[in-house]
Amino acid sequence: MRCLVAMSGGVDSAAAALFLKDEGHDVGGVTLRLTDRPASGPCCAPDGTTRAAAIADALGIPHYTLDAREVFRQTVIADFVNEYARGRTPNPCVRCNRFVKFTWLMERMVAWGYEALATGHYVRRETDASGNNPVLRRATNRSKDQSYFLWDTPRSALPRLLFPLGPYAKDEVKKLLRRRLPSVSPLPENQDACFITAAGPGEYVRTRRGEGGEDGPINNEAGEILGVHRGVAHYTVGQRRGLGVASSKRLYVKKIDAVTNTIVLGEEAALQTLTATVVNVNWLVCPPALPIRADVKVRYRDAGGPAYLDEGGDGRIVLSFPTPRRAVAPGQSAVFYDDDLLLGGGVIDEVYD
């Protein structure tokens, strides 16, 4: 099979290319240029293209580069800026996977005559009980599982996607690469979006949109003013540090109201949520008849927990949590599982106590 591997220049994508080549596939590598600035993250490090090309050369496979800056700007950066200006917490990696890698890049892959697109995500692609339909399952190593970022993958793309690292632990991959390709060193981990400067997302949004950066009141739940914030784009639900408010109690961001330009703080108990609505739902399996019970993650590092999913009208889903969930943030992804099977997900829209 002719397989194209999205290569960042890091360990995981290098291992994906190596595994596929070892299996006898006709492998090529491609690196995307996503932004104008040197980035610091593992997805698009400053020397990513150079590193990826060197790895491809060591593997004896062709390497291509593509300028994806415009599609990335339109589908990822624009949404990120707009959501933060609304006081929400978006997930740019989810949109990059859907619109840039698994749509824009896949179209070019097909035009080049490749049959499958592979990435270094830790997730398993298998078939359902019928043996006919591809599905995604959590990685064997749950601590490195990245299925959370793949809930918005177009279902039509699944037959053409490969994830060679799904059965492996990260340490296994590193050891293998050290033995087979000792020149490939790990890239530094980065918790921010690859295009964000050191000033942080709030400043990034302010300089690009001119909104979300205006000072406004910080209130408690009773409406009393506790201080002044730097702009709603600088805050996320559940945040405790950097609030600039003196209090004998430990306070957190409970709510961000971009319409009134107000930040509302509360104690730990105020962060507990029993109900949330989800929009832009995408199913990676045949859409089930609701209501159903599923395991739901409300952020990547969330351990997950049970929730009931029911129709909310206008394509929305209502999540009901038997046990309150902490700091559920509008704009973040809610991802649904049946044990290790990725069912789908959506964007958290409204949150209720």
N, C-alpha and C positions, 0 to 999 in steps of 0.2 A: 504494500500500500504506500502511496506517496503521502507523506505526513509533513506538515509545516508546523514548526514549533515557535511559539512566541517567546523570544529570548530577551531577558533583561540584562544579561551579563553576570547573573548571580548563580548560586549553587543549584537552586531548585530547577530552573529552566534548563541549565546545563545537564542536570541529571535526567530530565525528561527526554532530551535529545539523545543522550547516551543510551538510555534504556530502549528507546524505539529503534535506534540503529542496531543495538545488540539483537533485537528481535528480528532483524532482517528487513526492516522497512526502508524505503527510499526517503531519506529525511533532509529537510531544508530548514534553515533558521531565519527568523525575521525579527527585527527590532524596530519599535515605533518611536518616532520623535513626537513627544506630546506637548512640550512647552518650550518657551524661549529661554527660560532661566536654568542654570545648573541646579539639578535637584539633589537631594541628599538621601532619598529613600531607596529601598531595595528594588522598587519597580523601575525606576528610571534614574539611576545614579549618573553623576556627571560623565563618567567614562563608560557608561553602559554599552554604547554602540561599539566602542573599541574592544571592550572586554568580550562582548558577544561574538564579534567577528573573530577574535583570537580563539575563542572556544570552538567555534564552528570550524576554523582552520585545523585545530588539533583533532577534531572529530572527523575531518575529511568530508564535510558537508558544505553546500553552498550557503551563503549568508546574504540577506537582503536588508535594506533599510527603507522605511516608508515614513513620509511626513504626514502625521495624523493630527497636527496642531489644530487645524480648523474644525474637524469633527469633534475633537476633544473639547475645544472651547465652546462649541455650540451645545453639546450634549452633557458635558460634565461640569465645566467651570461655571457656565451660565446658571445652571440649576443650583450649584453650590452657593453662589453669591446671592441668588434670589431667596433661597431658603434661609440662609443665615440672617439676611436682612429682615426676614419675617419672624425672627426669634426661634427658628427651628434648627435641628441638628441633622443635616443630611449625611448620606453615606456615599461619597464619590466613587469608591471602589466598585460598588454595586452597579452604578451607571456606566462606568468605564468597561466593565465586563460585558454588559448587555449591548451597549451602543457602539463601542469602539472595537473591542476584540471579537465579539460573537455576532456582530452584524457587519460593520464596515470592513474589518480585516477579513472576515470569512468570505465576503463577496469577492475580494481580491484574490484570496486563496483559490477559490473555485476557478476564477479567470486564468490563474497561472497553471491550472491543471492538477492541483493537489486535491486529495480526496478527504483529508482530515486535518483538523487544527488541534494541536496539543498545547497545554500550558503546564506550568509547574505547581498548580494548585493541589493541595492535599485534600482530595475528594475521590470517591470511587464512582465510576460509571459502569453500571451493570444492566441487566435486563429484568423486566418484571416477571411475574409468575407465569405469564403466557409464553415467555421467551422471545417475544416479538418487539416489545417497546423498550427503548433505553430509559433508564432512571438514574438519578444521582443518590448516592448514599454517603453518610459521613465517613471520613477517613478512618482507617483501622486505628490509628493513633489519635484518640479523641482530643488530646491536648493541642494538637496542631491542625485539627480539622478546619477547613476553610469553606465548607459548604454554605455557611451563612452568607458569604459574599456572592453566591451564585443563584440565589432564589429567583432573580429576574432574568435568568437565561431564557432566550426564546425556546420554547419547547421544540420547535421545528429544527433548531440547531443541534439538538442532542445527538442525533445519529452521526454527525460529523465531528464530534468532540472527543478528545482523548485526554485522560488524566493519569499518566503513568505512575505518579507518586502516591496514589491513594492507599496502596497496601503497605507503605513503608513508614517508619518513624524517621523524624528529621535527623537524628543522630546516625541512623543507618546510611542515609543519603550522603551526609557529610563524610563519613568514613569511606564510602565507596568512591566519592569524588577525589578525596585525598590520595587514594591508591591509583585510580585510573587517570585522573587529570589533576595532578598536584599543583598546577599553576592557577587553578580556580580557587580563590579565597572567598570566604563569606563576606557579603556586603553588610554594612551596619543596619541594625533594625531601626525603623522610624515609625513613630506613632501618629504623625500628622500626614495629611494628604500630600502627595508627591510634589504638588505645585505651590504649596504654602511656604512663604518666607519665614525667617526666624521671628519676625514680629507677630506671627500668629494669625489665625483666621479672621479675627475681628478687624485687624488693621488691613488685611488683604481685601476684605469685603468693603470696608470704608473707602479705600483708594480706588476701587473699581466701580462702585455704584454710588458712592456719596450718601448712602443710607445705612442705617444700622449702627452709626457711629456717634449719634447725637446724645449728649448727656441727658439723663432723666432720673426720676425718683426711684429709689429702692424702698419698698414698703414691706411691712409685715402683713400677716394675713388679716389683721384688723384694719388695714389701710393707713396705719401710721407711718410717716416717713422716717426711715432709719439712716438714709444717706443718699448719695448721688452716684449713679453708674456711668460708665464710659461709653455706653452704646450697647444695644441689645445683642449685636453681633459678637460681642466679647464674652458671652455667657452661654452656658448650657444647663439644662435641668439636672439637678443633683450636685452641681458645683458648690464647693465649700471655700476653696482658697481664692484669694485675690478679690474678695468682695468689698474690702475697705470699710467694713461696718464694725463698730465696737459693740460687743454684746457679751453678757455673762453666760449666754446660752450658745450652743453650737448650732449655727444656722446654715441652711443650704438654699440654693435656688429651687423654688417650687414651681414657679410659672414665669414665663416671659411673654409679655403682652406688647407686641410691636405696634399695635394700633394706638395705644396710649403711651407707648415708649416707657413702660413700667416693668421693673423687675420685682417679683414678690418672693420673699424669703419665708422659710418655715423651719421648724425643727425636724428631726429625723422622722417622726411619725407622720408628718405632713407629706412625705415623699411616697407614701404607700398608695398604690392604685389597685382598684378592683375591676375597672372596666376601661376599655379603650376601643376606638374605632380605627380601622385600617382601610386605606384606599390603594388604588393602582395594584390590585391583587393579580398575581401571576401564579398559575398552577403548572407544576412540572409533571403532574400525573393527571389522569382524567378527573376533571373537577368533581369532588364528592358532593353528595346530597347533604346539605347542612340541616341541622346542627351536627357537629362532630366534636370529639375530644381529641386534642393533639398536644404534643410537647412543643412549647413555644419559647423561642429566644427573643428577647427585646433589645439586645445589643450583642456584639461579637463575644465579649468576655463574660456574658451572662451564662450561668450554668443551665438555664432553661428550666421549665416547669410546666405543669399541666394548665390548660386553658380550654374553655368551650368556645367554639367558633360557630357563629350564627349569622344569618342574613341581616344586613343593616339597611338595605335599600340603596338604589343607585350604584350598585356594584361594590358597596362597602361591606365589610365584615366587622361584626362586633365581637371583641374578645372579652370573655368573662373569666377572671382568675379566681379559683377557689381559695387560694391563699394570696393576700396582697403582694404585688410586685413593686420593687423599689425603683424610683427615678425613671419611670417610663417617659421617654422624651419624644414629642412630636417631631417628625422628620426622619427619625431613625427607622430601621427596618425591623419588622416583626416577622420571624421566619418559623414556618410550621414543619413539624416532623412527626412521623409515625415510627417510633423507635429510632433506627438509623436512616430511614427513608426520608429524603427531602421532598415534602409535599408541595411547597411553594412559599409564598410570603407576600408582603405588601409594605406600604409606608404608613407608619403610625400617624394618625391625623389629629384626633382629639383624645384627651385623657380625662378620666373622671375618678373622683375619690371612691 
